[in-house]
Amino acid sequence: MTTRLLDKPATATTPGARTPAERTPAERTARRKALLHWIAVHSLGIAAALFFVLPFVFVLLTSLMSDQQALTRDLTPNTWEWDNYRKVFNTPGFLTWWRNTLLYAGLGTVLTVLSSVPVAYALAKFRFRGRKLSLMLVISMMMLPPQVVIIPMYLFWAKQMDLSGTLWPLIIPMAFGDAFSIFLLRQFLLTIPDEYLDAAKVDGCGEFRTLVRVVIPMAKPGIAAIALFQFFAAWNDYFGPQIYASENPAAWTLSYGLESFKGAHHTDWNLTMAATVLVMAPVILVFFFAQKAFVEGVTLTGVKG
């Protein structure tokens, strides 16, 4: 009969690594100094991060409190009331607000991108009489507050087109371009060398094919940046839905509906905070997954021009 020797259990420590207890006082002092140096160097960034994160943490923790605890000074919930989110979703009209907001932000973003890309391409790469004047008009539209033209626009959409009580007066104009998106994308397209466009034209591509096959693939970061800007602006828009859709609750968006929700639950701060989290969450998730393209597009728009 043969016997089997049990192997010694393998240690989980990395060869050469030392536990905190095995370090000498000099090594512990050096690590502590390195940590303090890192905190000192990044102190402004840490302070800015806390400035933006702590309010969201407060809203999230309050949304998980009970009705009574939400009215106290407690900062953390005694019991985690996840049922608050179910109550918000079951609120009459909340899912309708979601659907309207997705329609407004999604369709509006697509229309803005489709209409702004050709205009930005023409202003960046074409040489024609009146190009500088056209660019100045675009910049002038950026400086014009929407409140200045809201009365004639409302009279047109409500009286002439009979679209009051819907979101179409906010969506349809996006099919004609956005001044800020055109300017931002034009600045990005200036960074694309003209040699790529000339090579495509030598191969037989026309202007439209050059735009689709060459310019758009190279301009994806810039397009992503304007798409995110437009999506965030439409998602958080309160002024537009208040003007055109306030008379029809079936056309309310989340930003406008949240005001009504807060008025109906003015003492239920936990439900109000839960609704606020549900409104903010999609925007945070979209930015989290698209932040690389967003940052790259915003950075490169200021390189040239």
ABEGO torsion letter per residue (X at the ends): XBBBBBBBBBBABBBGBBBAAABBAAAAAAAAAAAAAAAAAAAAAAAAAAAAAAAAAAAAAAAABBAAAAABABABBABBBAAAAAAAAABBGAAAAAAAAAAAAAAAAAAAAAAAAAAAAAAAABBBBGAAAAAAAAAAAAABBAAAAAAAAAAAAAAAAGABGBAAAAAAAAAAEBAAAAAAAAAAAAABBAAAAAAAAAAGBBAAAAAAAAAAAAAAAAAAAAAAAAAAAAAABAAAAAAAAAABAAABBAAAAAAAAAAAAAABAAAAAAAAAAAAAAAAAAAAAAAAAAAAAAAAAAABX
